[in-house]
Amino acid sequence: MWKKIENYYWTLRYLKKSQIFYLAKNRLKRGKRAVTAAAAPETAELPLWMEELDACPDYLKRFCVPEILEGQVRLLYEVGTPGGKNWENSGKSHLWNFNLHYLEFLIPLAAAYGQNADVRYYECYREYCRNWIRENREGSGDGWHPYTISLRLTNLWICMDRFSDQLENDREFLQELRDSMYAQYRHLRKSLELHLLGNHYFENLKGVVLGSLYFQEPEVYEQYKRKLREEIQEQILPDGVHYERSMMYHKIILEDLTRVARAVRNSDPSFCRELLPVLKKMADAAWSLENGLGRTPLFNDAGDNVAKPLSDALLQGLKSEFGICPGAEGHRAFPDAGYYCLGNGHIKIILDAGKMAPDHMPGHGHCDGLSFELGLEGRPFLVNAGTGQYQGELRPYFRSTAAHNTVLIDGKEQSVCWGEHRVGKRITAVSGAYGDRWVGGSLTTCFGKRQVRQIGLKDRLVVIKDRIRGRGAGYFHLAPEYVYTIDGQCVQARDQAGKEVCRFQAMPEDTIRIHTEGRLCVYAPEFGKTERIQVLEILWDSDGEEHELRLQFL
């Protein structure tokens, strides 16, 4: 009981006063249903279809069009049937149900229609839309959550752009769809997620800005453009990284701003020009951190099958639409976000030496302070455990210190992560630095334990130096393509063919453990997908002296 009270205290003390106000206001409004009927005004064209993003093969392979045509939807490795009251499927996870209401699975139908103009894809799209409208008239449930509305409206506009020739000859359905979308848009304006802020509020503002363009409400557009501009200034850090420090959400926000820039290019060219430097800075950051790793870096809540692929979709779209390309060499340091890179063409290291999240918005934060990921020849080698799910028994593990390539001191977590998206006491005094051949940082855990780490790279030798006081447990999560073998104080990493790839040389007094089963060996590179990996654990006792681990790549 007292522990829960303490967690609430530390969680609430970091919130903005406005968040507490809107939390209380939302409590009073709980149970109030949305108004689901409205008559849409005249609409304008909203050209949001982007071939490079929406028809990208790596993106489309997440979905199965033949299943969609048969009434089955595959999302996050779960398959289910949309329908019924509020589209609630009790046999599926809440995250799956939430994602279902985005109607993102309609984009593959639009992409397929663009390839061969088969009217079946349009008819299927129309039936799903009508089914959603019919079964969600009650105005409650996940379908009327402001976040699902924000994403659903955008996805519907994307599809409408591609299906424009069919919609022009299907006026009755088009009006039905417009009326429903107008009701959703009006409800969104009244239910912005001001209690959460962060990426949710950003999505809300994007949805309203696009809606005000579509429904031709210039006063609303100007008002919400100002709000969106304010959020861009706060949420996009000076180094170009989104302030929640999840590269998955960074890429989602990058796509959002790309869509907005495309939508306003003709109607508000000055705002479009204002967005281009932001897009460039965000693209540079995403490319610098992801290039050489082979996938989305798994710091904080992140996975590969939510945001669009970076190289094959987002960067292609930016280049095609606006001529934006990230710098070929990339950047090494992102001091505002706390990410530092080290590499030589064969080995790529990313160290997290920053705050876990904005103080008022830590819901996607993990205990990954001073953790790192290492890519070898453009593929993951040492990995953080990922995220995998927002609900379920693995959620606490994915956010824990041991799920990351960092040090657990005296068996205590770096920060108190509780619930699905809450953080109580957390790391403080976080700092990072870098040199020609090293990256490093320091922090103080929520229990007052100081941790210092430096990682050096010379040719194919990586040296990790840690300073702590107490019992240290260092974790090294090996990508699934590799296995550990042990010989005294030397641990080898071997590939699937049995070839030795790397030697880990521990100190003489260290205790070495290799984990091959249990929760510690769960790895989630994508949401809804888990794999088994091996984890090296090195334990030592220290009074503040330097501890060293050497990784010699062969």
C-alpha positions in Angstrom: 0.0 0.0 0.0 2.7 2.5 1.0 4.8 1.5 -2.0 1.9 2.3 -4.3 1.4 5.7 -2.6 5.1 6.4 -3.0 5.0 5.5 -6.7 2.0 7.8 -7.2 3.8 10.6 -5.4 7.0 10.4 -7.5 4.9 10.0 -10.7 2.7 13.0 -10.0 5.4 15.4 -8.8 7.0 15.4 -12.3 3.8 16.3 -14.1 3.0 19.7 -15.4 0.3 21.5 -13.5 -1.8 21.5 -16.7 -1.6 17.7 -16.9 -3.0 17.4 -13.4 -5.8 19.8 -14.3 -6.7 17.8 -17.4 -6.4 14.5 -15.5 -9.0 15.7 -13.1 -11.2 17.1 -15.9 -11.1 13.8 -17.7 -12.2 12.0 -14.6 -15.3 14.1 -14.5 -16.0 13.5 -18.2 -15.5 9.7 -17.9 -18.3 7.8 -19.5 -19.5 10.6 -21.7 -20.1 9.4 -25.2 -19.0 11.1 -28.4 -21.5 12.6 -30.8 -21.3 10.3 -33.8 -23.7 12.0 -36.2 -22.7 15.1 -38.2 -23.3 16.7 -41.6 -19.9 17.4 -43.2 -19.4 20.7 -45.0 -17.8 21.1 -48.4 -14.4 19.5 -48.5 -11.1 20.2 -50.2 -8.6 17.8 -51.8 -6.1 16.5 -49.3 -3.3 14.8 -51.3 -1.7 12.5 -48.7 -0.9 9.4 -50.7 2.9 9.0 -51.0 4.0 6.1 -53.2 7.4 5.8 -51.5 5.8 5.4 -48.0 2.4 3.8 -48.7 3.5 1.3 -51.4 6.8 0.4 -49.9 7.2 -3.4 -50.1 8.9 -3.7 -46.7 6.0 -1.8 -45.2 3.2 -3.7 -47.1 4.6 -7.2 -46.1 3.3 -6.5 -42.6 -0.2 -7.1 -43.9 -1.8 -10.0 -45.8 -4.1 -8.6 -48.5 -5.8 -12.0 -49.3 -6.7 -12.3 -45.6 -8.0 -8.7 -45.5 -10.2 -9.5 -48.5 -11.6 -12.5 -46.5 -12.4 -10.4 -43.5 -9.2 -11.3 -41.4 -6.8 -8.6 -40.3 -3.2 -9.4 -39.3 -1.6 -6.8 -37.0 1.5 -7.2 -34.8 1.6 -10.9 -35.5 -2.0 -11.4 -34.3 -4.9 -12.3 -36.7 -8.5 -11.4 -35.9 -11.9 -10.4 -37.4 -13.1 -6.8 -37.2 -16.8 -6.4 -36.3 -19.3 -6.5 -33.5 -20.2 -3.8 -31.0 -17.3 -1.2 -30.9 -15.2 -3.7 -32.7 -14.1 -5.1 -29.4 -12.4 -8.5 -29.7 -12.0 -9.9 -26.2 -9.7 -12.7 -27.4 -7.0 -10.2 -28.6 -4.6 -8.0 -26.7 -5.6 -4.4 -26.0 -2.8 -3.2 -28.2 -4.2 -5.2 -31.1 -7.7 -3.9 -30.6 -6.3 -0.3 -30.4 -4.3 -0.8 -33.6 -7.3 -2.2 -35.3 -9.1 1.1 -35.0 -6.3 2.9 -36.9 -7.7 1.3 -40.1 -4.1 1.2 -41.3 -4.8 -2.2 -42.8 -6.8 -0.4 -45.5 -3.7 1.2 -47.0 -2.5 -2.2 -48.5 -5.9 -2.4 -50.3 -5.3 1.1 -51.7 -1.8 0.1 -52.7 -3.1 -3.1 -54.4 -5.7 -1.0 -56.3 -3.0 1.3 -57.5 -1.2 -1.6 -59.1 -4.0 -3.1 -61.1 -7.2 -1.0 -60.6 -9.1 -4.1 -59.5 -12.4 -2.9 -58.1 -12.5 -5.7 -55.5 -10.0 -3.7 -53.4 -12.2 -0.6 -53.4 -15.3 -2.6 -52.5 -13.5 -4.3 -49.6 -12.3 -0.9 -48.4 -15.8 0.5 -48.6 -17.2 -2.5 -46.6 -14.7 -2.1 -43.8 -15.4 1.6 -43.6 -19.2 1.1 -43.5 -18.8 -1.7 -40.9 -16.7 0.5 -38.7 -19.2 3.4 -38.9 -22.1 1.0 -38.3 -20.6 -0.8 -35.3 -19.2 2.3 -33.6 -22.2 4.5 -33.6 -22.4 4.3 -29.8 -19.6 6.8 -29.4 -17.6 4.9 -26.9 -14.7 2.4 -26.8 -11.3 2.5 -28.3 -12.7 3.7 -31.7 -13.4 7.1 -30.1 -10.2 7.5 -28.3 -8.5 10.7 -29.5 -5.3 8.8 -30.5 -7.1 6.2 -32.6 -9.1 9.0 -34.2 -6.0 11.0 -35.0 -4.4 8.0 -36.8 -7.6 6.7 -38.4 -8.5 10.0 -40.0 -5.0 10.3 -41.5 -5.1 6.7 -42.8 -8.6 7.3 -44.3 -7.4 10.5 -46.1 -4.4 8.5 -47.5 -6.7 5.9 -48.9 -9.2 8.4 -50.2 -6.5 10.0 -52.2 -5.6 6.7 -53.9 -9.3 5.7 -54.3 -10.3 9.1 -55.6 -11.6 7.9 -59.0 -13.9 5.3 -57.4 -15.1 7.7 -54.7 -16.0 10.3 -57.3 -18.5 7.8 -58.8 -19.8 6.5 -55.4 -21.2 9.8 -54.0 -23.6 8.1 -51.5 -20.8 6.3 -49.7 -18.4 9.3 -50.0 -21.0 11.5 -48.2 -21.5 8.8 -45.5 -17.7 8.6 -45.0 -17.3 12.4 -44.9 -20.1 12.8 -42.3 -18.5 10.1 -40.1 -15.1 11.7 -40.4 -16.4 15.1 -39.6 -18.0 13.8 -36.4 -14.7 12.2 -35.5 -12.8 15.4 -36.3 -15.1 17.4 -34.1 -14.8 14.9 -31.3 -11.0 15.0 -31.6 -11.0 18.8 -31.2 -12.9 18.4 -27.9 -10.8 15.6 -26.5 -7.2 16.5 -27.1 -4.9 14.5 -24.9 -3.6 17.4 -22.8 -3.3 15.2 -19.7 -0.6 13.1 -21.6 1.0 15.5 -24.0 4.0 13.9 -25.9 3.5 12.0 -29.1 -0.3 11.5 -28.4 -0.9 15.2 -28.3 1.3 15.7 -31.4 -0.9 13.2 -33.2 -4.0 15.0 -32.1 -2.8 18.3 -33.4 -1.7 16.8 -36.7 -5.2 15.2 -37.1 -6.9 18.6 -36.4 -4.6 20.5 -38.8 -5.2 18.1 -41.6 -8.9 18.0 -40.8 -9.2 21.8 -40.8 -7.6 21.7 -44.3 -10.0 19.0 -45.5 -13.1 20.5 -44.0 -12.1 24.1 -45.0 -12.0 25.7 -41.6 -9.3 28.4 -42.0 -9.6 29.8 -38.5 -9.2 26.4 -36.9 -6.3 25.8 -39.2 -4.5 28.9 -38.0 -5.2 28.2 -34.4 -3.9 24.6 -34.5 -1.0 25.4 -36.7 0.3 27.6 -33.9 -0.2 24.8 -31.4 1.6 22.4 -33.7 4.4 24.8 -34.2 4.8 25.1 -30.4 4.9 21.3 -30.0 7.5 21.0 -32.8 9.7 23.5 -30.9 9.3 21.5 -27.6 9.2 18.0 -28.8 12.0 18.1 -31.5 15.2 18.6 -29.5 17.9 20.9 -30.9 19.9 17.8 -32.0 17.0 16.6 -34.1 15.8 13.7 -31.9 12.2 13.5 -30.6 12.2 14.2 -26.9 10.7 10.9 -25.8 14.0 9.3 -27.0 12.4 6.4 -28.8 13.6 6.2 -32.4 10.3 4.3 -33.3 8.2 7.3 -32.2 10.8 9.6 -33.7 10.1 8.0 -37.1 6.4 8.2 -36.6 6.6 11.9 -35.9 8.9 12.3 -38.9 6.2 10.8 -41.1 3.6 13.0 -39.5 5.5 16.1 -40.4 6.2 14.8 -43.8 2.5 14.4 -44.4 1.7 17.8 -43.1 4.4 19.4 -45.2 2.9 17.7 -48.3 -0.6 18.7 -47.4 0.2 22.4 -47.0 2.7 22.7 -49.8 0.3 24.5 -52.1 -2.2 26.0 -49.6 0.4 27.4 -47.1 3.8 27.3 -48.8 5.5 29.4 -46.0 4.6 26.8 -43.4 5.8 24.1 -45.7 9.2 25.9 -46.0 9.3 26.3 -42.2 8.9 22.5 -41.8 11.7 21.5 -44.2 14.7 22.2 -41.9 12.9 20.3 -39.1 12.5 17.3 -41.5 16.1 17.5 -42.5 17.3 17.6 -38.9 15.1 14.6 -37.9 16.2 12.6 -41.0 19.8 13.3 -40.1 19.3 12.0 -36.6 17.4 8.9 -37.6 19.9 8.0 -40.3 22.9 8.6 -38.0 21.6 6.4 -35.3 20.1 3.6 -37.4 22.7 3.3 -40.1 25.1 0.4 -39.4 22.8 -1.2 -36.9 20.3 -2.8 -39.3 17.1 -1.9 -37.6 15.4 0.6 -35.2 17.6 1.1 -32.1 15.8 -0.6 -29.2 16.1 2.2 -26.5 12.9 2.9 -24.6 9.7 1.6 -26.3 10.7 0.7 -29.8 10.2 -2.0 -32.4 10.5 -2.4 -36.2 6.9 -3.1 -37.3 5.2 0.1 -36.2 6.9 3.1 -37.8 7.6 3.0 -41.6 11.0 1.6 -42.6 13.6 4.4 -42.5 15.7 3.8 -45.6 13.2 2.2 -47.9 10.2 4.5 -47.1 10.7 7.6 -45.1 14.0 8.7 -46.6 12.8 7.9 -50.1 9.7 9.9 -49.5 11.6 12.9 -48.2 14.0 12.8 -51.2 11.2 12.4 -53.8 8.9 15.1 -52.3 11.3 17.7 -50.9 14.8 16.7 -52.1 15.8 16.1 -48.5 18.6 13.6 -47.9 20.5 12.9 -44.7 24.3 13.6 -44.6 26.2 10.6 -45.9 28.6 10.6 -42.9 26.0 11.1 -40.2 26.5 12.7 -36.8 28.2 11.1 -33.8 26.7 13.0 -30.9 23.1 13.9 -29.9 23.8 15.6 -26.6 20.2 16.8 -26.1 18.8 13.3 -26.4 21.9 11.7 -24.9 22.8 9.4 -27.7 26.4 9.0 -28.7 27.8 6.9 -31.7 31.1 5.2 -32.3 32.0 3.3 -35.4 34.6 2.4 -38.0 32.7 0.8 -40.9 32.6 -2.7 -39.4 31.4 -2.0 -35.8 28.7 0.5 -34.8 28.0 1.4 -31.2 25.2 3.5 -29.8 25.4 4.5 -26.1 22.4 6.0 -24.2 23.8 8.6 -21.9 20.7 10.8 -21.6 17.6 11.2 -19.6 15.1 8.3 -19.9 12.4 10.7 -21.2 10.9 14.2 -20.6 10.2 14.5 -16.9 6.4 15.0 -17.5 6.1 12.2 -20.2 8.1 9.1 -19.2 5.5 6.5 -20.2 7.7 5.1 -23.0 10.9 5.2 -20.9 13.0 2.1 -19.9 15.8 1.5 -17.4 18.4 1.7 -20.2 20.7 4.3 -18.8 24.3 3.8 -20.1 23.1 0.8 -22.1 24.4 0.3 -25.6 23.7 -1.6 -28.8 26.4 -2.9 -31.1 26.1 -3.6 -34.8 28.5 -5.8 -36.7 28.8 -5.4 -40.4 25.5 -3.7 -40.5 23.6 -6.2 -38.5 22.6 -6.4 -34.7 25.2 -8.1 -32.5 24.6 -6.9 -29.0 20.9 -5.9 -28.5 18.6 -4.5 -25.9 15.6 -6.8 -25.2 13.1 -4.5 -27.0 9.5 -3.9 -26.1 7.2 -6.6 -27.6 4.1 -5.6 -25.8 2.4 -2.8 -23.8 0.2 -5.2 -21.8 1.1 -8.6 -20.4 3.5 -10.3 -18.0 6.6 -9.4 -20.0 6.0 -5.6 -19.9 7.8 -5.1 -16.5 10.8 -7.1 -17.8 11.2 -5.2 -21.0 11.4 -1.9 -19.1 13.8 -3.3 -16.4 17.6 -2.7 -16.1 18.5 -6.3 -16.8 16.7 -6.2 -20.2 19.4 -3.8 -21.4 23.2 -3.9 -22.0 24.0 -2.0 -18.8 24.8 -2.6 -15.1 22.4 -3.5 -12.3 23.8 -2.3 -9.0 23.1 -4.2 -5.8 20.1 -5.8 -7.5 18.1 -2.5 -7.6 16.6 -0.9 -10.7 17.9 2.3 -12.1 14.4 3.8 -12.1 11.0 2.7 -10.7 8.9 1.7 -13.8 5.5 0.6 -12.7 2.1 0.0 -14.4 2.2 -0.1 -18.1 3.5 3.4 -18.7 4.4 5.0 -15.4 7.7 6.0 -13.8 8.2 7.0 -10.2 11.7 7.8 -8.9 14.1 7.9 -11.7 17.8 8.4 -12.7 19.3 11.8 -12.1 22.6 13.7 -12.8 22.8 12.1 -16.3 25.6 13.3 -18.6 27.4 12.1 -21.7 30.5 12.8 -23.6 32.6 11.5 -26.5 36.0 11.6 -28.1 37.7 10.4 -31.3 37.6 6.7 -30.2 35.3 6.6 -27.2 31.9 7.4 -25.9 30.9 7.6 -22.2 28.5 8.9 -19.6 27.4 8.8 -16.0 24.2 8.8 -13.9 22.9 8.4 -10.4 20.2 5.7 -10.0 17.0 6.5 -8.1 18.6 4.7 -5.1 21.6 7.0 -5.1 24.1 4.7 -6.8 26.6 6.3 -9.1 27.4 4.6 -12.4 30.1 5.7 -14.8 30.8 4.0 -18.2 33.2 4.5 -21.0 33.3 2.5 -24.2 36.4 2.7 -26.5 36.9 1.3 -30.0 40.2 0.8 -31.8 40.2 -1.3 -35.0 38.3 -4.4 -33.9 38.8 -4.1 -30.2 36.0 -2.7 -27.9 36.9 -1.9 -24.3 34.1 -1.3 -21.8 35.1 0.4 -18.5 32.6 0.7 -15.6 32.9 2.4 -12.2 30.4 1.6 -9.5 30.2 1.0 -5.7 28.5 -2.3 -4.7 27.6 -5.5 -6.4 27.5 -5.1 -10.2 25.8 -7.3 -12.7 26.6 -6.4 -16.3 24.4 -7.8 -19.0 25.2 -8.4 -22.7 22.3 -9.6 -24.8 23.4 -11.4 -27.9 21.5 -11.2 -31.2 19.7 -14.4 -32.1 22.1 -15.2 -34.9 24.8 -15.9 -32.4 25.5 -18.2 -29.3 28.0 -18.0 -26.4 30.5 -20.6 -25.4 32.8 -20.3 -22.4 36.4 -21.1 -21.6 37.5 -20.0 -18.1 37.3 -16.2 -18.0 37.0 -16.0 -21.8 33.6 -16.1 -23.5 33.3 -16.7 -27.3 30.5 -15.5 -29.5 29.9 -17.8 -32.5 27.7 -17.5 -35.5 25.2 -20.1 -36.8 28.0 -21.9 -38.7 30.0 -22.3 -35.5 32.6 -19.7 -36.5 34.0 -17.6 -33.7 33.2 -14.0 -34.2 34.2 -12.3 -30.9 36.0 -13.0 -27.7 34.9 -11.4 -24.4 37.7 -11.2 -21.9 36.5 -10.7 -18.3 38.6 -9.8 -15.3 40.1 -12.6 -13.1 37.8 -11.9 -10.1 34.6 -11.8 -12.2 31.8 -14.4 -11.9 30.5 -15.3 -15.4 27.1 -16.7 -16.2 25.6 -17.5 -19.5 21.7 -17.6 -19.6 20.1 -19.7 -22.3 16.5 -19.9 -20.9 14.1 -17.9 -18.8 12.7 -14.4 -19.0 16.1 -12.9 -19.3 16.5 -14.6 -22.7 13.4 -13.0 -24.3 14.1 -10.7 -27.2 11.5 -8.6 -29.1 12.8 -6.9 -32.2 9.2 -6.1 -33.2 5.9 -5.6 -31.4 4.1 -9.0 -31.0 7.2 -11.0 -31.9 9.6 -12.6 -29.4 12.6 -14.7 -29.9 15.0 -16.6 -27.6 18.5 -15.3 -27.2 21.5 -15.9 -25.0 22.6 -13.4 -22.4 26.0 -13.0 -20.8 26.0 -11.8 -17.2 29.2 -10.7 -15.5 29.2 -10.1 -11.7 31.8 -8.3 -9.7 32.1 -6.4 -6.4 33.6 -2.9 -6.4 34.5 0.0 -4.1 34.7 2.4 -7.0 37.7 1.0 -8.8 37.5 0.6 -12.6 36.1 -2.7 -14.0 37.1 -3.6 -17.6 35.7 -6.0 -20.2 37.4 -6.4 -23.6 35.6 -7.5 -26.7 38.0 -8.6 -29.5 36.2 -9.1 -32.8 38.0 -11.5 -35.2 
